[in-house]
Amino acid sequence: MVDSWRQLGHVNFYTKSKYVITLPFNVLEIVNILEMLEYIYQKEQEDFFVDDEDRLLKGSAGFMTRIIAYVMIVTNLDNVIDQTYSHTKKFIKKYGWGQILPSNKSIDDKRKKLIKYFLYRNKIFAHPSFSSPAGYTQSNSRIINVFAKLLGGVFSRPKTDNISTQVTSLKYFSGSILSFNEKNFSLGNVSMSVGGVDSIALPTIDIATDHEEIRKYFKEWAEIFSEIIEKLKFINQEESLSKGDFEEVMFS
């Protein structure tokens, strides 16, 4: 996963004033964030197999600390890559090279893999339903609109969560309803019912099991950028390319 980004090729565009614009943007930052995910995964593996009489108690606290960080990093990294892709796409389309871009459907299909992580982020870890029962509004985040479209509008309108979802969110956030087996800790598939009202359904997540899929997901993104870069190498650069073009793409 990390290597696929670290080894990613690049293309330099030179402006009349010798200013260099390198595509893709933000690769170093993305590599650094991916290293954080690998570190969390390695610590989860190391700490789980420690032979300690307080293993369950210590392990559960360690898992919750790591899973909160893991979910937040995965979702924020996805936002960063999505924004990087958006900047890259705008830059490429500006010069009429849009034919080298993959279809939006291809991108959306890949991003569906992270739906459960955004669900945990938005209902449990970033702002638990218990303390923020109204959740997101449509204007809060561009990325929420993307997932609203994929999920048929789940996050698209303000809606107060019912009491069962609020209580369940606090139980999850506090680590009170962790699952445990010989291989790993996990969260999911447990909910509280208050007054016979069903809580939101939460799928299972755990670092040990999920990490390989996360690796594949972010590697697929690297492959998308790699394909774009290889195609850009065969495109003649426009003489009119300017530093202002770069600033317009990055900051508009």
Secondary structure in CASP SS format (residue, H / E / C, confidence):
PFRMAT SS
TARGET T0000
AUTHOR 0000-0000-0000
METHOD secondary structure of the structure
MODEL  1
M C 1.00
V H 1.00
D H 1.00
S H 1.00
W H 1.00
R H 1.00
Q C 1.00
L C 1.00
G C 1.00
H C 1.00
V E 1.00
N E 1.00
F E 1.00
Y E 1.00
T C 1.00
K C 1.00
S C 1.00
K C 1.00
Y C 1.00
V E 1.00
I E 1.00
T E 1.00
L E 1.00
P C 1.00
F C 1.00
N C 1.00
V H 1.00
L H 1.00
E H 1.00
I H 1.00
V H 1.00
N H 1.00
I H 1.00
L H 1.00
E H 1.00
M H 1.00
L H 1.00
E H 1.00
Y H 1.00
I H 1.00
Y H 1.00
Q H 1.00
K H 1.00
E H 1.00
Q H 1.00
E H 1.00
D H 1.00
F H 1.00
F C 1.00
V C 1.00
D C 1.00
D C 1.00
E C 1.00
D C 1.00
R H 1.00
L H 1.00
L H 1.00
K H 1.00
G H 1.00
S H 1.00
A H 1.00
G H 1.00
F H 1.00
M H 1.00
T H 1.00
R H 1.00
I H 1.00
I H 1.00
A H 1.00
Y H 1.00
V H 1.00
M H 1.00
I H 1.00
V H 1.00
T H 1.00
N H 1.00
L H 1.00
D H 1.00
N H 1.00
V H 1.00
I H 1.00
D H 1.00
Q H 1.00
T H 1.00
Y H 1.00
S H 1.00
H H 1.00
T H 1.00
K H 1.00
K H 1.00
F H 1.00
I H 1.00
K H 1.00
K H 1.00
Y C 1.00
G C 1.00
W C 1.00
G H 1.00
Q H 1.00
I H 1.00
L C 1.00
P C 1.00
S C 1.00
N H 1.00
K H 1.00
S H 1.00
I H 1.00
D H 1.00
D H 1.00
K H 1.00
R H 1.00
K H 1.00
K H 1.00
L H 1.00
I H 1.00
K H 1.00
Y H 1.00
F H 1.00
L H 1.00
Y H 1.00
R H 1.00
N H 1.00
K H 1.00
I H 1.00
F H 1.00
A C 1.00
H C 1.00
P C 1.00
S C 1.00
F C 1.00
S C 1.00
S C 1.00
P C 1.00
A C 1.00
G C 1.00
Y C 1.00
T C 1.00
Q C 1.00
S C 1.00
N C 1.00
S C 1.00
R H 1.00
I H 1.00
I H 1.00
N H 1.00
V H 1.00
F H 1.00
A H 1.00
K H 1.00
L H 1.00
L C 1.00
G C 1.00
G C 1.00
V C 1.00
F C 1.00
S C 1.00
R C 1.00
P C 1.00
K C 1.00
T C 1.00
D C 1.00
N C 1.00
I H 1.00
S H 1.00
T H 1.00
Q H 1.00
V H 1.00
T H 1.00
S H 1.00
L H 1.00
K H 1.00
Y H 1.00
F H 1.00
S H 1.00
G C 1.00
S C 1.00
I C 1.00
L C 1.00
S E 1.00
F E 1.00
N C 1.00
E C 1.00
K C 1.00
N C 1.00
F E 1.00
S E 1.00
L E 1.00
G C 1.00
N C 1.00
V C 1.00
S C 1.00
M C 1.00
S C 1.00
V E 1.00
G C 1.00
G C 1.00
V E 1.00
D C 1.00
S C 1.00
I C 1.00
A C 1.00
L C 1.00
P C 1.00
T C 1.00
I E 1.00
D C 1.00
I H 1.00
A H 1.00
T H 1.00
D H 1.00
H H 1.00
E H 1.00
E H 1.00
I H 1.00
R H 1.00
K H 1.00
Y H 1.00
F H 1.00
K H 1.00
E H 1.00
W H 1.00
A H 1.00
E H 1.00
I H 1.00
F H 1.00
S H 1.00
E H 1.00
I H 1.00
I H 1.00
E H 1.00
K H 1.00
L H 1.00
K C 1.00
F C 1.00
I C 1.00
N C 1.00
Q C 1.00
E C 1.00
E C 1.00
S C 1.00
L C 1.00
S C 1.00
K H 1.00
G H 1.00
D H 1.00
F H 1.00
E H 1.00
E H 1.00
V H 1.00
M H 1.00
F H 1.00
S C 1.00
END
